[in-house]
Amino acid sequence: MRVIVIGAGIGGLTLAQGLRREGVDVSVHDRDARPSTTGGYRLHLGALARDALARRLPAALWQAVLASSAGGASFRRFTFGDHRMRVLISERQDDGERVMIGRIPLRELLCHDLGDALHFGSEFTGHRVGRDGSVTAEFADGSTDEGHVLVGADGVGSRVVTRLAGARTDHPTGIESLAGRVPLDRTARALVPAQLWSGPALAIGPGGVGAFLTLHDPVTSMIVDPATCTTVPARTEDPYLLWAPGLPADGFPVRPEDLDGSGLVGLGLDLFRGWDPAFRELVARTDPSTVAHFRFRAANPDADPTPWPAGTVTALGDAVHAMPPTGGRGASTAIRDADVLTRHLLAARDGVTTTPLALHAFEEEMGGYAPDAVRESLRPLAWQRRLSGRLAYPLGRAALAAAGTRSRHRDRTLQS
């Protein structure tokens, strides 16, 4: 069996690692020039994704992933607050099961030892399926690649899925976001809101601005000393605070796409006018080269995620069930997809089933969990839309405060 993977993102590379470890011939193509050429920030991998990586990666590579991550101890609580950084609700989280790792370090690690299976700078343009089910992938430079299975792991707006479904399966959510990193030097650390040291927060302000805030500090790695990873070296990042405001697309005073990094920092400060002064000082310390603008798109969680006949072509991750980052589920779900698809492809390789039946079984199984992940990721956006009116913010803040009071009363009851 030979599998062609279009897209060297987290899901596509996890699939390649899992198949390669089992002796399957894999070829991975990505239009990026190198693994570090990618957007995004810290990824939050839950227990299912963590278990899938432990199962599909070689032991030394998995050890390096853990050494490059911030452990679950840095995510003990999730806080909802207001624009003055006052806590409205603080929810306890199960610790020890999560892995928090930067997108670039994880992507670089997942490329380890794939060698000539990786083809960066290779832009996919289309594919053909032969009468025997074989697949030929076509690329912008005129080259082709042939295999028995083609997997689209090429993210939002996937060309593989658009060809299979006849149209894009993701849609605009109407919410856009900025995101930037503040280096955590001694001065910045003194300005960080206290609640962020135990986990991320969603701060809700006037005008429908909701800001996701989190710290990333690999010093809290799940491996005591990352230097012990010698076979596959750890790839740690310098610590930072991430700020990411989101609001309806028509709520921006200027169009973000017209601004450079410094302009985007200034736009962030404009959006945070009237917020906590210490927090605004943190935003002013942002590295302009790290700021980006995003438009959130999502699949319809009530629609069939794979509306095509089973064959020898399929897709995984955001290519097939796009979701905004607001639920922290995108990478975890893509890794789960890769784990499930590896299992079904190995069954076909071993003659237990046919390739079309294996891909059909994968798509059916994925359809049982991916739509829920999309729904969970869309819920915070629904809150932002509700809070975008003049009177909605004080009413929403009061509702959250009342919910927080009930939550604290429940916690005291359980402890008594």
C-alpha positions in Angstrom: 0.0 0.0 0.0 1.2 3.5 -0.8 -0.5 6.5 0.7 -0.3 10.1 -0.5 -0.9 12.8 2.1 -1.7 16.3 0.9 -0.8 18.7 3.7 2.0 18.5 6.3 0.0 19.9 9.2 -0.5 18.3 12.5 -3.0 15.7 11.3 -1.2 14.8 8.1 2.2 14.4 9.8 0.7 12.3 12.6 -0.9 10.0 9.9 2.5 9.8 8.1 4.3 8.9 11.3 1.7 6.3 12.2 1.7 4.6 8.8 5.5 4.8 8.4 6.0 3.1 11.8 3.9 0.2 10.5 5.9 -0.1 7.3 3.4 1.6 5.0 4.9 3.7 2.1 3.9 7.3 2.6 4.5 10.5 0.6 3.6 13.9 2.1 3.2 17.1 0.1 2.9 20.6 1.4 3.0 24.0 -0.4 4.9 25.6 2.5 8.6 26.0 2.0 9.5 24.5 5.3 7.8 23.2 8.6 8.4 26.5 10.4 6.4 28.4 7.7 3.1 28.3 9.5 0.7 30.4 11.4 -0.8 29.6 14.8 0.2 29.6 18.4 0.0 27.2 21.2 -2.0 24.0 20.7 -4.1 22.3 23.5 -4.1 18.6 23.1 -6.5 16.6 25.3 -6.3 13.1 26.6 -7.5 11.4 23.4 -4.9 13.2 21.3 -2.2 12.6 23.8 -2.9 8.9 23.8 -3.0 8.8 20.0 0.4 10.5 19.7 1.8 8.1 22.3 0.5 5.2 20.3 1.5 6.3 16.8 4.9 8.0 17.4 8.2 6.2 18.1 9.0 6.4 21.9 11.9 8.8 21.5 9.9 11.2 19.4 7.0 11.1 21.9 9.4 11.9 24.7 10.6 14.9 22.7 7.0 16.1 22.3 6.5 15.9 26.0 9.8 17.7 26.7 8.7 20.5 24.3 5.4 21.0 26.0 3.9 22.7 28.9 2.2 20.1 31.1 -1.3 19.9 32.5 -0.3 21.6 35.7 -0.3 24.9 33.8 -4.0 24.4 33.1 -5.7 23.9 36.4 -8.5 26.4 35.9 -10.4 28.2 33.1 -11.5 31.7 34.0 -14.2 34.0 32.6 -13.6 37.6 33.5 -14.5 41.1 32.5 -12.4 43.8 30.8 -11.0 45.0 34.1 -9.6 41.5 34.7 -12.1 40.7 37.5 -13.0 37.1 37.8 -16.7 36.2 37.1 -16.4 32.4 36.9 -13.4 30.2 37.6 -13.9 26.5 36.6 -11.6 23.8 37.9 -10.0 21.6 35.2 -8.6 18.1 35.4 -4.9 18.4 35.3 -2.2 16.1 34.1 -4.0 14.9 30.9 -3.3 17.9 28.6 -0.3 18.7 26.5 0.3 22.3 25.5 2.8 22.8 22.7 3.5 25.4 20.1 2.3 24.6 16.6 5.8 25.2 15.0 7.7 22.9 17.5 5.1 20.2 17.1 5.1 20.4 13.3 8.9 20.3 13.3 9.0 17.3 15.6 6.5 15.4 13.6 8.7 15.7 10.5 11.5 13.8 12.3 12.9 10.9 10.4 10.3 11.1 7.6 13.2 11.9 5.3 12.5 11.6 1.6 8.8 11.1 2.3 8.4 14.8 2.8 8.0 17.2 -0.1 7.8 20.9 0.9 7.2 23.5 -1.7 4.9 21.1 -3.5 1.5 22.7 -4.3 -1.3 20.3 -4.9 -3.7 21.2 -7.8 -5.8 18.2 -8.4 -6.0 14.4 -8.6 -7.3 11.6 -10.9 -8.7 8.2 -9.9 -8.0 5.3 -12.2 -10.4 2.5 -13.0 -8.5 0.3 -10.5 -8.9 2.9 -7.7 -5.3 4.1 -8.0 -4.8 7.8 -7.4 -2.6 10.3 -9.2 -1.9 13.6 -7.4 -1.0 16.6 -9.6 1.1 19.5 -8.6 1.7 23.1 -9.7 5.2 22.4 -11.1 3.8 19.7 -13.4 4.9 16.8 -11.4 2.7 13.9 -10.3 2.7 11.3 -7.5 0.9 7.9 -7.7 -0.5 5.8 -4.9 -3.3 3.6 -3.7 -4.9 6.1 -1.3 -5.0 10.0 -1.3 -5.7 11.8 2.0 -6.5 15.5 2.1 -5.0 17.0 5.2 -4.7 20.4 3.6 -6.7 22.5 6.1 -9.5 25.0 5.7 -10.5 25.5 2.1 -9.0 22.0 1.2 -8.6 21.5 -2.5 -9.0 17.8 -2.0 -12.4 18.2 -0.2 -13.6 20.9 -2.7 -13.0 18.4 -5.5 -14.6 15.5 -3.7 -17.7 17.5 -2.5 -18.0 19.8 -5.5 -17.8 22.9 -3.3 -16.2 24.1 -0.1 -17.7 22.6 3.0 -16.6 25.4 5.4 -18.3 28.8 5.8 -17.5 32.2 7.3 -18.6 32.5 11.0 -18.7 36.3 10.8 -16.1 36.5 13.6 -12.5 37.7 13.1 -9.6 37.9 15.4 -6.1 39.3 16.1 -3.5 37.4 18.0 -0.1 38.4 19.3 2.6 37.3 21.7 4.1 39.3 24.6 7.6 38.0 25.6 7.5 37.1 29.3 10.5 39.0 30.7 10.6 40.1 34.3 8.7 43.3 33.7 6.0 41.5 31.7 5.6 38.8 34.3 4.8 41.4 37.0 1.9 42.7 34.8 0.3 39.4 34.1 -3.2 39.0 35.7 -3.0 36.6 38.6 -5.6 34.2 37.3 -3.6 33.4 34.2 -0.9 31.6 36.2 -3.3 28.7 36.8 -4.8 28.6 33.3 -6.3 30.5 30.3 -9.1 33.0 30.5 -11.8 34.5 28.3 -12.2 38.2 29.1 -15.4 39.9 27.9 -15.5 43.6 27.3 -17.9 46.2 25.8 -18.7 46.3 22.1 -18.7 42.5 21.7 -14.9 42.2 22.2 -14.0 38.9 23.8 -10.3 38.3 24.4 -8.7 34.9 24.9 -5.7 35.1 27.1 -3.2 32.4 28.0 0.4 31.9 29.1 2.8 29.5 27.4 5.9 28.6 29.5 7.6 25.3 28.6 9.5 25.6 31.8 6.5 23.6 33.2 7.4 20.8 30.8 6.2 17.3 31.6 9.8 16.2 31.3 11.9 17.5 34.2 15.0 18.1 32.1 14.4 18.4 28.3 18.2 18.0 27.8 17.7 14.3 28.6 16.0 13.9 25.1 19.1 13.1 23.1 17.8 10.8 20.4 15.2 13.4 19.3 16.1 16.8 20.8 13.3 18.9 22.4 12.2 22.1 20.6 11.1 24.6 23.3 9.9 28.1 22.8 10.6 31.2 24.8 7.7 31.9 27.3 5.0 34.3 26.2 1.5 35.6 26.9 -0.9 35.2 24.0 -3.7 37.8 23.6 -6.4 37.2 21.0 -9.5 39.5 20.7 -12.4 38.4 18.6 -15.4 40.3 17.4 -17.9 40.5 14.5 -16.2 41.4 11.3 -17.9 44.8 11.0 -16.8 45.7 14.5 -13.2 46.6 13.6 -12.6 50.4 13.3 -10.2 49.8 10.4 -9.6 46.8 8.2 -6.8 44.6 9.8 -5.6 43.3 6.5 -4.4 46.8 5.6 -2.0 47.0 8.7 1.5 45.8 9.4 2.6 44.2 12.7 2.9 47.5 14.5 -0.4 48.7 13.1 -2.1 45.5 14.4 -0.6 46.1 17.9 -2.1 49.6 17.7 -5.4 48.2 16.6 -5.3 45.8 19.6 -4.7 48.7 21.9 -7.6 50.5 20.3 -9.9 47.5 20.8 -8.8 47.3 24.5 -9.4 51.0 25.3 -10.9 51.2 28.8 -9.6 47.7 29.7 -7.3 47.0 32.7 -4.2 49.4 32.5 -1.7 46.6 33.3 -3.2 44.4 30.6 -3.0 47.3 28.1 0.7 47.8 29.0 1.3 44.1 28.3 -0.4 44.5 24.9 1.9 47.5 24.2 4.9 45.2 24.8 3.9 42.8 22.0 6.4 41.7 19.5 5.0 43.2 16.2 6.4 40.3 14.2 4.1 37.9 16.0 0.7 39.6 15.4 -1.6 38.2 12.8 -5.2 38.6 11.7 -7.6 35.6 11.3 -11.0 35.1 9.8 -12.8 32.2 11.5 -14.5 29.6 9.3 -16.3 26.5 10.3 -18.0 23.4 8.8 -21.8 22.9 9.4 -21.9 20.5 12.4 -25.4 19.4 11.3 -24.3 18.4 7.8 -22.7 15.2 6.6 -19.0 15.9 6.9 -18.1 13.6 4.0 -20.8 14.0 1.4 -19.2 11.8 -1.3 -19.2 8.1 -2.2 -16.5 6.0 -0.5 -13.5 5.3 -2.6 -9.8 5.7 -2.4 -9.7 9.4 -1.5 -10.7 10.9 1.9 -9.7 13.8 4.2 -9.1 14.6 7.8 -8.7 17.5 10.2 -9.8 21.0 9.2 -9.9 20.0 5.6 -13.2 18.1 6.3 -14.5 19.6 9.6 -13.1 23.1 9.9 -13.6 24.7 13.3 -12.4 28.0 14.8 -9.7 27.9 17.5 -12.1 29.1 20.2 -12.8 25.6 21.5 -9.2 24.4 21.5 -10.3 21.3 19.7 -8.9 21.6 16.1 -5.5 20.0 16.5 -6.7 17.3 18.9 -9.5 16.3 16.5 -7.0 16.1 13.6 -4.7 13.9 15.6 -7.6 11.7 16.5 -8.6 11.5 12.9 -5.1 10.4 12.0 -5.1 7.7 14.6 -8.4 6.3 13.5 -7.5 6.4 9.8 -4.2 4.7 10.5 -6.1 1.8 12.2 -8.5 1.4 9.2 -5.8 1.7 6.6 -3.7 -1.0 8.3 -6.8 -3.3 8.3 -7.0 -2.8 4.5 -3.2 -3.3 4.1 -3.5 -6.6 6.0 -6.4 -7.8 3.9 -9.0 -7.6 6.6 -11.1 -5.3 4.5 -10.9 -3.4 1.2 -9.6 0.1 0.8 -12.9 1.7 0.0 -14.6 -0.1 2.9 -11.7 1.0 5.2 -12.1 4.6 4.2 -15.9 4.4 4.6 -15.5 3.0 8.1 -13.1 5.8 9.0 -15.5 8.5 7.7 -18.4 6.9 9.6 -16.3 6.8 12.8 -15.1 10.4 12.3 -18.7 11.5 11.8 -19.5 10.3 15.3 -17.2 12.7 17.1 -16.0 15.6 14.9 -19.3 17.5 14.6 -19.4 17.7 18.4 -16.0 19.3 18.4 -17.2 21.8 15.8 -20.2 22.7 17.9 -18.1 23.2 21.0 -15.8 25.5 19.1 -18.7 27.6 17.8 -20.2 28.2 21.3 -17.8 31.1 22.3 -18.6 32.8 19.0 -22.3 32.7 19.8 -21.6 34.4 23.1 -19.6 37.1 21.3 -22.4 37.8 18.9 -24.9 38.1 21.8 -22.6 40.6 23.6 -22.0 42.8 20.6 -24.9 45.2 21.3 -24.8 48.3 23.6 -27.0 46.7 26.3 -25.8 43.2 25.8 -22.5 43.6 27.6 -23.8 44.6 31.1 -26.6 42.0 30.9 -24.1 39.3 29.8 -21.7 40.3 32.5 -24.4 40.1 35.1 -25.5 36.7 33.9 -21.9 35.4 34.1 -21.5 36.9 37.6 -24.7 35.1 38.7 -23.5 31.9 37.2 -20.2 32.3 39.0 -22.0 32.8 42.3 -24.0 29.5 41.7 -20.7 27.7 40.8 -18.9 28.9 43.9 -21.9 27.8 46.1 -21.9 24.4 44.4 -18.2 24.0 45.1 -18.7 24.9 48.8 -21.6 22.4 49.0 -19.5 19.6 47.5 -16.6 20.4 49.9 -18.8 20.4 53.0 
